[in-house]
Amino acid sequence: MSEPEATDYIARQSKFDPRSWSTRTKFISALAVTVLLLLTPLTLLVFAEAQVEPNDDAKSVTTVEVVRGDITDTVTAGGMVQRVGIVDLSFPAGGTVTSVNVEPGDTVFAGAVLATVDDTSALQNLATAESTMAKAVQGGASNDASVSSASVALVNSQRVAKETNKRNKLSLIQARESLVVAQDQWDESCLDPDNLLCPNPSAQSQLKAAQASVDSAQRTFDTSVEKAVNNAVGYDIAVNQAGELLQQRQNQESKACDGDGSETLTCTNAQTATVAARHAQDNAVRARTTGLLVDQQAQQTASLTLASANVALQQVQVNLGKSGDDAVRSARQALDSAKRFYEQGKVAGEQSVSSAQSALTSAKASQKITELPDGENTTSSQAAIVAAQTGIDVAQQTVDNASLVAPFAGLIGTVNYEMYETVSAANATPGITVIPDGPLEVFADLATADQRLAELGDNVVVTFPDGTEAAGEITSVGSVATAGGNSAVGLSGGSQATESWIPVVVTLNEPGLAEPWDSEAVDVSFAANRANDVLTVPVTALLALTESGYAVEVVGSDNTRRLVAVDTGLFAQGRVEVTGDGISAGTVVIVPTS
């Protein structure tokens, strides 16, 4: 609340409205006025500091404590969170879009072709310009023809050398990018199935599959060994039990058939039981022999499977290592070749241009030179060639303008072009935005009238759309004002239209706080006035004195009230700086609530 608004509010809320005074207060007031008139022109403030009984009909109130602290009056300007160095690209000339090679979020390298428009007309114009050049050469005299031919050869050699260097340089850049990709896609960590740092998901997947086969084979082998051990124990128990049974049957037979009992039925049964026990023992022995052989074969099979799985894992590791090395080696060879082609192309181009220049010099030596009015020496054929070359340069530039090329490596922001749409050169909307890999900063528009508030190194506060705040520092202040309808919140606290504004760049103390708000509108608060370590109360606690000035109603420890005159300082943030007798931090004052 500004000071004028606060004054008006206080005047309306003041308890010095005579209609609200009690009978006793009116009597004291009349007596005080009489004394003042008879004695000396004392201020009504003497009365104001007298104890006043609360009025039963007074408005509802609440109490607050006087607070010591800092208050700041600010000016708020609109701004936007953006990357440093963002470039908006558009086609210099209109046409029909024939290719859009990128999408928002794509990563591009410097020199990459982002989009093109139909260059048929531009190529036709270039062909016409080249035809004009040919006609200019043919239309010259014999001496002019040789110079023209040499000039064309020189121009063509220069153009070919330039295009060759440009093409070879692009190939060199792409080869470097490919090498970086190949190196980034391989690391020794890719040979360890348990290492999660491998940058190549495909290699990691192959290695994990091979390791899974080894683990499975190992489990099968361990199971077969455990099973063989358990079976062997079972076999031995069965053979031992059969042996013990046979021994029992033999003992029984010996008892049953001893002496005269050999012909008895008991003896016969005992002998039959012995034979059966012997067969059982033989069967147990055979079962053990067969079982041990089967278990041994199962262990051998599991062991072979495990060995094969380990060999397969080792082979995968060898293949992956070789593949990674081969990819890096191939990329490095391609880079070496690109460097070689680039250097050879430069040398060949320079030699071609040098030869053409020598031929032109020789041709000019045998040609009659005419001095022009401006003092320059030329011939008609040369003049025609110069004009034709200008036409070729213009036509070639038009062909080049049919392609949007990334000026640097970065990230694609917005893409406003679509296939086969017709674009205009006068279109103010950028077609493709390229965002460099830089930090986020805040770009604010500050009203020119408040320019004094923006000094390099000053601290400001940025408020994001969700209400959170971040501290920042002014790192750039524009020197040229721009006309526009930007609005800022001035010292009065209200929004006021400005005729011009200056750009201000703010670097955040913690740039990471702005990451969720890329390209979002924010508010930037600039400090206008500041009072440090002062006593403040809410503006609504002030009461306007009839004789001018302000007072606050203080509540004593015994709940009695008294008016204390105060001097006011800075009004800001809904509070006001105050000083007065007996006013200190913690003093309780009344704030009307209705």
C-alpha positions in Angstrom: 0.0 0.0 0.0 1.5 3.4 -1.0 1.7 6.3 1.4 -1.2 8.3 -0.3 -3.4 5.2 -0.2 -2.4 4.5 3.4 -3.3 8.1 4.4 -6.7 7.9 2.8 -7.3 4.5 4.5 -6.2 5.7 7.9 -8.4 8.8 7.6 -11.4 6.5 7.2 -10.4 4.2 10.0 -9.2 6.8 12.5 -10.8 6.6 16.0 -10.5 10.4 16.2 -13.9 10.7 14.5 -15.7 13.0 17.1 -18.9 11.1 16.5 -17.4 8.0 18.1 -16.1 9.7 21.3 -17.7 9.1 24.6 -19.3 12.0 26.6 -16.3 12.0 28.9 -13.9 12.3 26.0 -15.9 15.2 24.5 -15.8 17.1 27.8 -12.1 16.6 28.2 -11.6 17.7 24.6 -13.6 20.9 25.1 -11.7 21.7 28.3 -8.4 21.0 26.5 -9.2 23.3 23.7 -10.2 26.1 26.2 -6.9 25.7 28.0 -4.9 25.7 24.7 -6.7 28.9 23.6 -6.0 30.7 27.0 -2.4 29.4 27.6 -0.3 28.5 24.5 -0.9 27.0 21.0 0.0 23.5 22.1 -0.6 20.6 19.7 -3.5 18.3 20.2 -0.9 15.6 20.5 -0.7 16.3 24.2 -4.3 15.1 24.5 -3.6 12.3 22.1 -1.1 10.8 24.5 -3.6 10.8 27.4 -5.2 7.6 28.3 -8.5 6.9 26.5 -11.1 4.6 27.7 -12.2 2.0 25.1 -15.5 2.8 23.4 -18.1 0.1 23.7 -19.4 1.1 20.2 -15.9 1.0 18.6 -15.2 -1.1 15.6 -13.9 -4.6 16.1 -10.1 -4.7 16.5 -7.2 -7.0 16.7 -3.7 -6.6 18.1 -0.3 -7.1 16.7 3.3 -6.6 17.9 5.7 -4.0 16.6 8.4 -5.9 14.6 12.0 -5.0 14.0 13.4 -6.0 10.6 13.9 -5.0 7.0 11.3 -3.8 4.4 11.9 -3.2 0.7 9.8 -1.3 -1.9 10.1 -3.0 -5.2 9.4 -2.5 -8.9 8.3 -5.7 -10.7 9.0 -6.3 -14.4 7.9 -9.1 -16.7 10.5 -11.5 -18.0 11.0 -14.9 -19.6 13.3 -17.9 -18.8 15.5 -18.7 -21.8 18.7 -20.3 -22.8 21.7 -18.1 -23.5 22.3 -17.5 -27.2 19.1 -18.9 -28.7 18.9 -18.4 -32.4 15.6 -18.1 -34.4 16.1 -19.2 -38.0 13.8 -18.4 -40.9 14.1 -18.6 -44.7 15.2 -15.3 -46.2 12.9 -15.8 -49.1 9.5 -17.4 -49.4 8.7 -20.7 -51.1 7.3 -24.1 -50.6 8.8 -26.3 -47.9 10.3 -29.4 -49.5 12.0 -31.0 -46.4 12.0 -30.7 -42.6 14.9 -32.8 -41.3 14.5 -32.1 -37.6 11.9 -32.3 -34.8 11.8 -30.5 -31.4 14.3 -32.1 -29.1 16.7 -33.3 -31.8 20.4 -32.8 -31.3 22.2 -31.2 -34.3 25.8 -30.3 -35.2 27.0 -27.1 -36.7 26.4 -27.0 -40.4 23.5 -29.5 -40.4 20.7 -28.8 -42.9 17.5 -28.3 -40.9 15.0 -27.6 -43.6 14.7 -26.6 -47.3 12.3 -24.8 -49.6 11.8 -25.5 -53.3 14.9 -24.2 -55.0 13.7 -25.0 -58.6 13.3 -21.3 -59.4 16.6 -20.4 -57.7 18.4 -23.1 -59.7 16.8 -21.8 -62.9 17.9 -18.3 -62.1 21.4 -19.6 -61.4 21.4 -21.4 -64.7 20.2 -18.2 -66.5 22.9 -16.2 -64.7 25.6 -18.8 -65.8 24.2 -18.6 -69.4 24.5 -14.9 -69.2 28.0 -15.3 -68.2 28.7 -17.6 -71.1 27.1 -15.2 -73.5 29.2 -12.3 -72.1 32.3 -14.4 -72.7 31.2 -15.3 -76.2 30.2 -11.7 -77.1 33.7 -10.2 -76.4 36.5 -9.6 -78.9 39.2 -12.2 -79.4 41.4 -10.6 -76.7 38.4 -10.0 -74.5 37.4 -13.7 -75.1 40.6 -15.0 -73.7 40.4 -12.7 -70.7 36.8 -13.6 -70.2 37.5 -17.2 -70.5 40.3 -16.9 -68.0 38.1 -14.8 -65.7 35.3 -17.4 -65.9 37.9 -20.1 -65.2 39.2 -18.2 -62.2 35.7 -17.6 -60.9 34.7 -21.2 -61.4 37.9 -22.5 -59.8 37.3 -20.2 -56.8 33.7 -21.3 -56.5 34.6 -25.0 -57.0 37.4 -24.7 -54.4 35.0 -23.0 -52.0 32.3 -25.6 -52.4 34.8 -28.4 -52.2 36.2 -27.0 -49.0 32.8 -26.5 -47.6 31.7 -30.1 -48.5 34.9 -31.6 -47.2 34.7 -29.6 -44.0 31.2 -30.9 -43.4 32.4 -34.5 -44.0 35.2 -33.8 -41.6 32.8 -32.6 -38.9 30.5 -35.6 -39.5 33.5 -38.0 -39.2 34.5 -36.4 -35.9 30.9 -36.8 -34.7 30.9 -40.4 -35.8 34.2 -41.1 -33.9 32.8 -39.5 -30.8 29.7 -41.7 -31.1 31.7 -44.8 -31.6 33.9 -44.0 -28.6 30.9 -43.2 -26.5 29.3 -46.5 -27.4 32.1 -48.7 -26.2 33.8 -49.2 -22.8 35.6 -52.0 -21.0 32.6 -52.1 -18.6 30.7 -53.7 -21.5 32.7 -56.9 -20.9 31.3 -57.3 -17.4 27.7 -58.6 -17.3 27.2 -57.1 -13.8 28.5 -53.6 -14.7 25.6 -51.2 -15.2 27.8 -48.4 -16.6 28.1 -49.9 -20.1 27.0 -47.2 -22.5 26.0 -49.8 -25.2 22.6 -51.3 -24.3 22.8 -53.9 -27.2 26.2 -55.1 -26.0 25.0 -55.3 -22.4 22.0 -57.3 -23.5 24.1 -59.9 -25.4 26.5 -60.2 -22.5 23.7 -60.7 -20.0 22.0 -63.4 -22.2 25.3 -65.3 -22.4 25.9 -64.9 -18.7 22.3 -66.2 -18.0 23.1 -69.3 -20.1 26.3 -69.9 -18.0 24.3 -69.4 -14.7 21.6 -71.9 -15.9 24.2 -74.5 -16.9 26.0 -74.0 -13.6 22.8 -74.6 -11.7 22.1 -77.8 -13.8 25.6 -79.1 -13.1 25.3 -78.4 -9.4 21.9 -80.1 -9.3 23.3 -83.2 -11.1 26.2 -83.4 -8.7 23.9 -83.1 -5.7 21.5 -85.6 -7.2 24.4 -88.1 -7.8 25.6 -87.8 -4.2 22.1 -88.3 -2.8 21.5 -91.3 -5.2 24.8 -92.9 -4.2 23.8 -92.8 -0.6 20.4 -94.3 -1.4 22.0 -97.0 -3.5 24.4 -97.9 -0.7 21.5 -98.0 1.8 19.5 -100.3 -0.5 22.5 -102.7 -1.0 23.3 -102.7 2.7 19.7 -103.4 3.6 19.5 -106.2 1.0 22.8 -107.7 2.4 21.4 -107.6 5.9 18.2 -109.3 4.8 20.2 -112.0 3.0 22.2 -112.6 6.1 19.0 -112.9 8.2 17.5 -115.4 5.7 20.7 -117.4 5.6 20.7 -117.6 9.4 17.1 -118.6 9.4 17.8 -121.3 6.8 20.7 -122.7 8.8 18.5 -123.0 11.8 15.6 -124.5 9.9 17.6 -127.1 8.0 20.1 -128.1 10.7 20.2 -131.8 11.5 17.0 -133.8 10.6 15.1 -130.7 9.7 16.5 -130.5 6.1 13.5 -132.3 4.7 10.9 -130.3 6.5 8.6 -127.7 4.9 10.1 -125.0 7.2 13.6 -125.7 5.8 12.2 -125.5 2.2 10.5 -122.2 2.9 13.7 -120.9 4.5 15.7 -121.9 1.5 13.2 -120.2 -0.8 13.4 -117.0 1.3 17.2 -117.1 1.1 17.2 -117.4 -2.6 14.7 -114.4 -2.9 16.9 -112.3 -0.6 20.0 -113.2 -2.7 18.1 -112.1 -5.8 17.1 -108.9 -4.0 20.7 -108.2 -3.1 21.8 -108.8 -6.7 19.1 -106.5 -8.0 20.2 -103.8 -5.5 23.8 -104.1 -6.6 22.8 -103.9 -10.2 20.6 -100.9 -9.6 23.4 -99.1 -7.8 25.8 -99.8 -10.7 23.3 -98.7 -13.3 22.2 -95.6 -11.2 25.8 -94.5 -10.6 26.5 -94.8 -14.3 23.4 -92.8 -15.2 24.3 -90.1 -12.7 27.8 -90.0 -14.0 26.6 -89.5 -17.5 24.2 -86.7 -16.3 27.1 -85.0 -14.6 29.3 -85.3 -17.7 26.5 -83.8 -19.9 25.9 -80.9 -17.4 29.7 -80.3 -17.3 29.9 -80.2 -21.1 26.9 -77.8 -21.2 28.5 -75.5 -18.6 31.8 -75.6 -20.5 30.0 -74.7 -23.7 28.1 -71.8 -22.0 31.4 -70.4 -20.6 33.0 -70.7 -24.1 30.0 -68.9 -25.6 30.3 -66.2 -22.9 34.0 -65.7 -23.7 33.2 -65.7 -27.4 30.5 -63.0 -26.9 33.1 -60.9 -24.9 35.7 -61.4 -27.6 33.2 -60.5 -30.3 31.9 -57.4 -28.4 35.4 -56.2 -27.7 36.3 -56.7 -31.3 33.2 -55.0 -32.5 33.7 -52.0 -30.3 37.4 -51.8 -31.3 36.5 -52.2 -35.0 33.8 -49.5 -34.8 36.3 -47.0 -33.2 39.0 -48.0 -35.6 36.7 -47.6 -38.6 35.5 -44.2 -37.4 39.1 -43.2 -36.8 40.1 -44.3 -40.3 37.1 -42.4 -41.7 38.2 -39.3 -39.8 41.8 -39.7 -41.1 40.4 -40.0 -44.6 38.2 -37.0 -44.1 41.1 -35.0 -42.9 43.2 -36.1 -45.8 40.5 -35.2 -48.3 40.0 -31.9 -46.6 43.7 -31.0 -46.8 44.1 -32.4 -50.3 41.0 -30.5 -51.4 42.4 -27.2 -50.0 45.7 -27.7 -51.8 44.1 -28.7 -55.0 41.7 -25.8 -54.8 44.5 -23.3 -54.1 46.5 -24.8 -57.0 43.5 -24.5 -59.3 42.8 -20.9 -58.3 46.5 -20.1 -58.7 46.6 -21.6 -62.2 43.5 -19.8 -63.2 44.9 -16.5 -61.8 48.1 -17.0 -63.8 46.1 -17.7 -67.0 44.1 -14.5 -66.4 47.2 -12.5 -65.8 48.7 -13.7 -69.1 45.5 -13.0 -71.0 45.3 -9.5 -69.6 48.9 -8.8 -70.5 48.0 -9.2 -74.2 44.7 -7.2 -74.0 44.3 -3.5 -74.6 43.2 -1.7 -71.5 40.6 1.1 -71.6 40.5 3.7 -68.8 37.0 4.5 -67.5 35.8 7.9 -66.4 36.3 7.0 -62.8 40.0 6.1 -63.4 39.5 2.3 -63.3 41.0 0.2 -66.2 38.7 -2.4 -67.8 37.3 -3.7 -71.0 33.8 -4.2 -72.3 34.1 -7.9 -71.9 35.3 -7.6 -68.4 32.5 -5.2 -67.6 30.0 -7.8 -69.0 31.6 -10.6 -67.0 31.6 -8.6 -63.8 27.9 -7.9 -64.3 27.2 -11.6 -65.1 29.3 -12.7 -62.1 27.2 -10.4 -59.9 24.1 -12.1 -61.2 25.7 -15.5 -60.5 26.6 -14.5 -57.0 23.1 -13.3 -56.3 21.5 -16.4 -57.8 23.9 -18.7 -55.9 23.0 -16.9 -52.6 19.3 -17.4 -53.4 20.1 -21.2 -53.9 22.0 -21.2 -50.5 19.0 -19.4 -48.9 16.8 -22.3 -49.8 18.4 -24.3 -47.0 18.3 -23.5 -43.3 21.6 -24.5 -41.7 22.4 -24.9 -38.0 24.9 -22.2 -37.0 26.2 -24.2 -34.1 25.8 -27.6 -32.3 22.8 -27.6 -30.0 19.2 -28.7 -29.5 16.1 -28.0 -31.7 13.5 -26.0 -29.8 10.5 -25.2 -32.0 9.8 -26.3 -35.5 7.1 -24.2 -37.2 7.5 -25.5 -40.7 5.5 -28.3 -42.3 6.1 -30.2 -45.5 4.6 -28.5 -48.6 3.4 -25.4 -46.8 4.1 -22.1 -48.4 6.2 -19.7 -46.2 6.7 -16.0 -46.6 9.9 -14.0 -46.2 7.9 -11.4 -44.3 6.7 -14.0 -41.7 7.7 -12.7 -38.3 7.4 -16.1 -36.6 10.7 -17.9 -36.5 10.6 -21.2 -38.4 13.1 -23.2 -36.4 14.7 -22.3 -33.1 18.2 -23.7 -32.2 19.0 -23.8 -28.5 22.7 -23.9 -27.5 23.8 -26.1 -24.6 24.0 -23.2 -22.2 22.5 -22.2 -18.8 19.1 -20.8 -18.3 18.8 -17.1 -17.6 16.0 -14.6 -17.2 15.4 -11.9 -19.8 13.3 -9.0 -18.4 11.8 -5.8 -19.8 12.2 -2.9 -17.4 10.3 0.4 -17.9 12.7 3.1 -19.0 11.4 5.3 -16.2 12.8 2.7 -13.7 16.1 2.2 -15.5 18.0 3.6 -12.4 17.0 0.5 -10.5 19.0 -1.8 -12.8 22.7 -1.7 -12.1 25.2 -4.4 -13.0 25.8 -6.7 -10.0 22.5 -5.7 -8.2 20.5 -8.5 -6.6 17.0 -9.2 -7.7 14.3 -11.7 -7.0 12.7 -13.9 -9.7 9.2 -15.3 -9.1 8.2 -18.4 -11.0 4.6 -19.3 -12.2 4.1 -21.5 -9.1 5.0 -18.7 -6.7 8.4 -20.0 -5.8 11.2 -17.4 -5.7 14.9 -17.5 -6.7 17.7 -15.0 -6.1 19.6 -13.6 -9.0 22.1 -11.0 -10.1 21.9 -8.5 -13.0 24.6 -9.4 -15.5 23.5 -7.2 -18.4 21.6 -3.9 -18.9 20.6 -2.8 -22.3 21.6 0.8 -23.4 18.9 1.2 -26.1 15.3 1.6 -25.1 12.7 -0.2 -27.2 9.2 1.2 -27.8 6.4 -1.1 -26.8 3.4 -1.7 -24.5 5.2 -3.6 -21.8 3.8 -3.0 -18.3 5.7 -2.8 -15.0 4.6 -2.4 -11.4 6.0 1.0 -10.2 6.7 2.6 -6.9 3.0 3.3 -6.4 2.3 -0.4 -6.5 0.0 -0.3 -9.5 0.5 -1.4 -13.1 1.3 1.5 -15.4 1.7 1.4 -19.2 5.2 2.5 -20.3 6.1 3.9 -23.7 9.5 2.2 -23.8 11.6 -0.4 -21.9 15.1 -1.7 -21.7 16.3 -5.3 -21.7 17.8 -6.6 -18.5 19.5 -10.1 -18.2 19.5 -11.8 -14.8 21.8 -14.7 -13.9 20.3 -16.9 -11.2 22.4 -17.9 -8.2 21.0 -21.4 -8.6 20.3 -21.9 -12.4 18.9 -25.3 -11.8 15.8 -23.8 -10.1 14.8 -22.5 -13.6 14.9 -25.8 -15.4 11.1 -26.6 -14.9 10.3 -23.1 -16.3 12.2 -23.0 -19.6 10.4 -20.5 -22.0 7.9 -19.6 -19.2 7.0 -16.0 -18.2 8.2 -14.9 -14.8 8.3 -11.7 -12.6 11.5 -9.9 -11.7 11.5 -7.7 -8.6 14.0 -4.8 -8.5 14.7 -3.1 -5.2 13.6 0.6 -5.2 13.8 1.7 -1.6 15.0 -0.3 1.5 15.0 0.3 5.2 17.1 -2.0 7.3 16.7 -2.9 11.0 13.7 -0.7 11.6 10.5 -0.9 13.6 7.4 -1.6 11.5 3.7 -2.1 12.0 0.9 -2.8 9.5 -0.2 0.3 7.6 -3.7 -0.3 8.9 -2.5 0.2 12.4 -1.9 4.0 11.8 -4.4 6.5 12.9 -4.5 10.0 11.3 -4.3 12.9 13.8 -6.6 15.8 13.2 -3.8 18.3 13.4 -1.7 16.2 10.9 0.6 13.3 11.5 0.0 9.8 12.7 -0.5 7.8 15.9 -0.9 4.2 17.0 -3.1 2.9 19.8 -0.9 1.0 22.2 -2.2 -1.7 24.6 -0.5 -1.6 28.0 0.2 -4.6 30.1 -2.9 -3.9 32.1 -5.0 -3.8 28.9 -5.4 0.0 29.0 -5.0 1.8 25.7 -3.3 5.0 24.9 -2.5 6.9 21.7 1.2 7.5 20.9 2.3 9.8 18.1 4.7 8.3 15.7 6.9 9.5 12.8 6.6 7.4 9.7 9.3 6.3 7.3 9.2 3.9 4.3 5.8 2.4 3.2 6.3 -1.1 1.6 5.0 -4.6 1.6 1.9 -3.5 3.5 3.9 -2.2 6.4 5.3 1.2 7.5 8.4 2.2 9.4 7.5 4.0 12.7 9.4 5.7 15.6 7.9 7.1 18.7 8.2 7.4 22.5 7.9 4.0 24.1 7.6 2.2 20.7 9.9 -0.8 20.6 10.0 -4.4 19.2 7.2 -6.3 20.9 5.0 -3.3 21.7 1.4 -4.3 21.2 -0.8 -2.0 19.0 -4.4 -2.2 17.8 -5.3 -2.8 14.2 -9.0 -2.2 13.3 -10.4 -5.2 11.5 -13.8 -3.7 10.3 
